[in-house]
Amino acid sequence: MSSHSLTAERRSDTKHSSLRSLRESGRIPAVVYGDSTDSIPLSVDAKELAKIARTGRTEMFKLQVEGSSDLNVIIKDFQKKNGAWSHVDFLHISANKPLKVRVPIEFHGTAEGTKAGGVLQHLETELEVEALPANLPASIEVDVSHLNMGDKLVASEIKLPEGVKLTASPEELIAHVTAPRAVLEAEGEAESEEEAPQEAPAEEAQE
């Protein structure tokens, strides 16, 4: 579990003009909600939020709301505009209740097939898993160095941290190594030539 905490201030004015002024002052509009928490409009410091987000969007941390006891939360959703945070949703969670989330994937290594000219394609950048909040990782590391030309990596082949269970489809395609387009096109043309009907010899044609 992340040891980080974030201080939030309550807000009552939700007008568009007020939200713009809030962002210009270096704070980000936010809301926290959950099964046992009514929706509370908040604002958080943009720089402090960025630190939490870099630590891990799926990790549980403490949200310190003025006038309330600290809340265990994760970042449930967020919006960005021109690369800057514009709004964030915090989900209040129970430390003893398993949580299903999509965790970012970090690919490591150089796929063996790329050394022969293949192209590594990432089909997914997140993986859906379930775990107690304290066991949720900031990201899931995936080694692709063993992938040869034509190989594929599916969700069930990814090694998960202890206490984390896969909830995505086991056959979900995560990455694969394909031949370069030029090679595929050349092979396609060769196959077309082989399948094309052969012209009859000139003598047979005259008969």
C-alpha positions in Angstrom: 0.0 0.0 0.0 1.2 3.5 -0.8 2.3 5.5 2.3 1.3 8.8 0.6 -1.5 11.1 1.6 -3.3 14.0 -0.1 -5.0 16.9 1.5 -8.3 18.0 0.0 -10.5 21.0 0.6 -14.3 21.0 0.3 -15.9 23.2 -2.3 -19.5 24.4 -2.6 -19.3 26.5 -5.8 -19.5 24.2 -8.9 -20.1 26.9 -11.5 -18.0 26.7 -14.6 -16.4 30.1 -14.0 -15.4 29.0 -10.5 -13.9 25.8 -11.7 -11.8 27.7 -14.2 -10.6 30.1 -11.5 -9.8 27.1 -9.3 -7.6 25.6 -11.9 -5.8 28.9 -12.6 -5.0 29.1 -8.9 -3.2 25.7 -9.1 -5.9 23.5 -7.7 -7.9 20.7 -9.4 -11.6 20.1 -9.0 -12.3 16.7 -7.6 -15.0 14.5 -6.0 -14.9 11.5 -3.7 -17.6 8.9 -3.5 -18.0 5.2 -2.5 -20.4 2.6 -1.1 -20.4 4.2 2.4 -19.6 7.8 1.4 -21.9 10.4 -0.1 -20.4 12.3 -3.0 -18.3 15.2 -1.7 -17.0 18.0 -4.1 -13.4 18.8 -3.4 -10.3 20.5 -4.7 -6.7 19.3 -4.4 -3.4 20.9 -5.1 -2.3 20.1 -8.7 1.4 19.5 -7.8 0.5 17.1 -4.9 -1.9 15.3 -7.1 0.8 14.8 -9.7 3.0 13.2 -7.1 0.3 10.7 -6.1 -0.4 9.9 -9.8 3.2 9.2 -10.5 3.4 6.8 -7.5 0.6 4.7 -8.9 -3.0 5.4 -10.0 -4.3 2.1 -8.6 -2.6 2.2 -5.2 -4.6 3.0 -2.1 -3.6 6.2 -0.2 -5.1 8.5 2.4 -7.3 11.4 1.4 -7.3 14.0 4.2 -10.6 15.9 3.9 -11.1 18.9 6.1 -13.8 18.3 8.6 -13.7 14.5 8.1 -11.6 11.5 9.1 -9.1 10.3 6.6 -10.4 8.2 3.8 -8.8 5.2 2.1 -9.1 6.0 -1.6 -7.8 5.2 -5.1 -7.9 7.4 -8.2 -11.0 6.0 -10.0 -11.1 8.3 -13.0 -9.6 11.5 -14.2 -9.7 14.0 -17.1 -6.9 16.0 -18.7 -6.9 19.0 -21.0 -3.8 19.9 -23.0 -1.8 17.5 -20.9 -2.9 19.1 -17.6 -5.2 17.6 -15.0 -8.7 19.1 -15.1 -10.7 16.8 -12.9 -10.3 13.7 -10.7 -12.6 11.2 -9.1 -11.5 9.5 -5.9 -13.2 6.2 -4.9 -13.5 5.6 -1.1 -12.7 1.9 -0.5 -12.7 -0.6 2.3 -9.2 -2.0 3.1 -10.8 -5.5 3.7 -12.9 -5.7 0.5 -11.3 -7.0 -2.8 -11.3 -4.4 -5.6 -11.4 -5.0 -9.3 -9.4 -2.4 -11.3 -7.4 -2.1 -14.5 -3.7 -1.8 -13.7 -1.1 -0.2 -16.1 1.2 -2.6 -17.9 5.0 -1.9 -18.0 6.7 -3.7 -20.9 10.3 -4.7 -20.3 13.0 -6.3 -22.5 13.6 -6.4 -26.2 11.6 -9.1 -28.0 13.8 -11.7 -29.7 11.8 -11.5 -32.9 12.5 -7.8 -33.3 16.2 -8.6 -33.8 15.2 -10.4 -37.0 13.2 -7.4 -38.2 9.9 -8.2 -36.5 7.6 -5.6 -35.0 6.5 -5.8 -31.4 2.9 -4.6 -31.1 1.2 -3.7 -27.7 -2.5 -4.6 -27.9 -3.2 -3.7 -24.3 -1.7 -1.1 -21.9 -3.8 -2.2 -18.9 -4.8 -5.5 -17.3 -7.9 -6.1 -15.3 -7.2 -7.7 -11.9 -8.7 -8.1 -8.5 -7.0 -7.8 -5.1 -7.3 -6.3 -1.6 -6.4 -2.6 -1.8 -3.2 -3.2 0.1 -2.0 -5.7 -2.6 -2.9 -3.6 -5.6 0.3 -2.8 -7.5 1.1 0.5 -9.1 1.8 -1.4 -12.4 2.4 -4.9 -13.7 5.8 -5.7 -15.2 5.7 -7.8 -18.3 8.9 -9.3 -19.9 8.6 -9.6 -23.7 12.2 -10.6 -24.4 11.2 -14.2 -25.1 8.8 -13.4 -27.9 10.0 -14.6 -31.3 8.6 -13.7 -34.7 5.0 -14.7 -34.8 4.7 -15.3 -31.0 1.9 -13.8 -29.0 1.4 -13.0 -25.3 -2.0 -13.5 -23.7 -3.2 -12.4 -20.3 -3.0 -15.9 -18.7 0.8 -16.0 -19.3 1.5 -12.9 -17.3 3.0 -13.5 -13.8 1.0 -11.5 -11.2 2.2 -10.4 -7.8 1.1 -12.4 -4.8 -2.5 -11.7 -3.7 -3.5 -10.5 -7.2 -6.0 -12.4 -9.3 -6.6 -12.1 -13.0 -10.1 -11.1 -13.9 -9.5 -10.3 -17.6 -10.2 -13.0 -20.1 -7.2 -15.5 -20.0 -7.1 -15.4 -23.8 -7.0 -11.5 -24.0 -4.2 -10.7 -26.4 -1.6 -8.4 -24.8 1.2 -8.2 -27.3 2.6 -10.1 -30.3 5.6 -9.9 -32.7 4.7 -9.6 -36.4 6.8 -9.6 -39.6 7.4 -6.2 -41.2 4.7 -5.1 -43.6 7.2 -5.2 -46.5 7.9 -8.9 -45.8 4.2 -9.7 -45.5 3.4 -7.9 -48.7 6.2 -9.7 -50.6 4.9 -13.1 -49.3 1.4 -12.2 -50.3 2.5 -11.3 -53.8 4.5 -14.6 -54.1 1.4 -16.6 -53.0 -0.7 -14.7 -55.6 1.7 -15.6 -58.4 1.7 -19.3 -57.3 -2.1 -19.4 -57.3 -2.4 -17.6 -60.7 -3.5 -20.0 -63.6 -0.6 -20.9 -65.9 -0.9 -19.9 -69.5 -1.1 -22.8 -72.0 2.0 -23.3 -74.2 1.8 -21.6 -77.6 1.5 -25.0 -79.4 -1.4 -26.1 -77.3 -3.1 -22.7 -77.7 -2.9 -23.1 -81.6 -4.5 -26.5 -81.4 
